[in-house]
Every structure is written in C-alpha cells, then in structure tokens.
Amino acid sequence: MRISVSSDMAAGVADALVADLRRRGHHVLAHGALNPGDGDDRDDWAWASEAAARDVAEGRADQAVVCCWTGTGASIAANKVPGVRAALCADAYTATGARRWNDANALALSLRVVSEPLLAEILDAWFEGRPSEEADDRANVAHVDTIARS
Ligand SMILES: O=C(CO)[C@H](O)[C@H](O)COP(=O)(O)O
C-alpha cells in the first residue's frame, strides 16, 4: 500500500513508524520533519499533516499516518482535507474501530504517548481492519461527507 506519513518532529516513534511501515512492505511518502527539504511549504504540524492528507485525497497515497506531539493538531489538519477521515488512535481497539466504523483513511498518532510496542499493536489493528459494510455504518460515513459539504 502507498502510505503518506507526516510529522512536525523527528521525535518519539516517528522514525520507528517509517521503518515499521517499510518492514510491512508499504511504500512510504514522507512529509514534514520526516523529509526535511522536500519542497513542502513548512514542516509544522498543520502543513505536514495537510500534505499527507492531500496525498490521500488526490490519489498519490492509499492512506496516511499523521503525527505530532499530541496527535491532535495532525488529526485536526488532516480532517480539513475533503475526503480524509483521520482518527486519533492511542490503542489497538480504537484503531480497529476507526477502520471498521469510521472507514478512517488516516491514522493520527501522538508521539508523546505511543511507545514502539504500542505502535506495532496499533499498526497491526489498523492494517487488519476493514470497513464495515453494514448499512448504518455506511450511512454514518456518508453523512460525514454531507456535513463537510454543508
Ligand atoms: O502536538 C502538536 C500539535 O498538536 C505539536 O507537535 C506541538 O504543538 C509542538 O509543536 P512545536 O514544536 O512547533 O511547538
């Protein structure tokens, strides 16, 4: 899978995240502090997360993983890009739910709270997860786009 990854800092599990994704066989596109000097406008969280989210929205990536110290800014910025559903996940159960119920296509992570073992659990759950095909779940996901357009 093509995964666009962003972070405003090369801290915590940021480098381990890129290595883990590559080990899983994914093609990684890196933004922000994970790819300084790549021509993106800025490496700060709002810009870096936007760049990764736009890769998804514009078809250059299948999914994104967006990081910042808290995970909140990266999540907020990614969710402003139409078509991107970013979920801030700090445990495997939440990652499973984000894929199943939210059809999330961007995983937001806090570099402050996610350890390497926890990262592996979250990524296992994320990549094993599949969107629900139940009508009420699809309706919820579709309504998110409706809200964004209103
Ligand atoms: O968690 C974040 C945003 O939600 C940032 O990573 C945090 O604010 C640190 O940014 P800076 O190093 O620019 O002060």
The ligand as an SDF file (V2000), in Angstrom:
LIG
                    3D

 14 13  0  0  0  0  0  0  0  0999 V2000
    1.2900   18.3870   19.1970 O   0  0  0  0  0  0  0  0  0  0  0  0
    1.4430   19.2990   18.4330 C   0  0  0  0  0  0  0  0  0  0  0  0
    0.2830   19.9740   17.8030 C   0  0  0  0  0  0  0  0  0  0  0  0
   -0.9280   19.4020   18.1770 O   0  0  0  0  0  0  0  0  0  0  0  0
    2.8010   19.8200   18.1220 C   0  0  0  0  0  0  0  0  0  0  0  0
    3.6570   18.7610   17.8400 O   0  0  0  0  0  0  0  0  0  0  0  0
    3.2820   20.6270   19.3160 C   0  0  0  0  0  0  0  0  0  0  0  0
    2.4830   21.7890   19.4050 O   0  0  0  0  0  0  0  0  0  0  0  0
    4.7430   21.0090   19.2040 C   0  0  0  0  0  0  0  0  0  0  0  0
    4.9070   21.9310   18.1990 O   0  0  0  0  0  0  0  0  0  0  0  0
    6.1330   22.9480   18.2560 P   0  0  0  0  0  0  0  0  0  0  0  0
    7.3760   22.1190   18.3470 O   0  0  0  0  0  0  0  0  0  0  0  0
    6.0050   23.6860   16.9670 O   0  0  0  0  0  0  0  0  0  0  0  0
    5.9240   23.8010   19.4640 O   0  0  0  0  0  0  0  0  0  0  0  0
  1  2  2  0
  2  3  1  0
  2  5  1  0
  3  4  1  0
  5  6  1  0
  5  7  1  0
  7  8  1  0
  7  9  1  0
  9 10  1  0
 10 11  1  0
 11 12  2  0
 11 13  1  0
 11 14  1  0
M  END
$$$$
